[in-house]
């Protein structure tokens, strides 16, 4: 059975990949995630996912490596993880009452075979009061999340509606990813899944 390796330390991604009944290991290599100014957000997400996957593939060339990167985009601008509470406040204030896009770029690497794709989900926030924003920031949850919120945690109270794949917002479009892994199974053989 060909090994699958998730190139991510995210507990959310680990949990989502487990839902697909895919057995996997975890291996993380630090990469430079800086992107050039003005790059298309979907391209940026795919490129970062690819960097993560390739870095791990360099030491695991027999396994299928999964790299992923999730970003939040508002008015064409990428909102990364906030540097501090003030930046988290500014991000949440800018998202209040508005729609934004969450993009997860995914890259699968097997030897010299590289496949990338991305999925986009539209999220709309309720109008947020300053008290709600500041209380949410005190939970600490926004500080390690793109766009300064986690839909699967306490941030669920901020979200009015979504259009698209919920799991994509959490950090991994697991249904699409499972199908892409299945394609690799059919093309290269000996990878086992239960569906």
Secondary structure, 3 states (H helix, E strand, C coil): CCCEEECCCCHHHHHHHHHCCCCCEECCCCCCCCCCCCCCHHHHHHHHHHHHHHHHHCCCCCCEEEEEEEEEEECCEEECECCCHHHHHHHHHHHCCCEEEEEEEEEEEECCEEEEEEEEEEEEECCCCHHHHHHHHHCCHHHHCECCCCCCCHHHHHEEEEECCHHHHHCCCHHHHHHHHHHHHHHHCCCCCCC
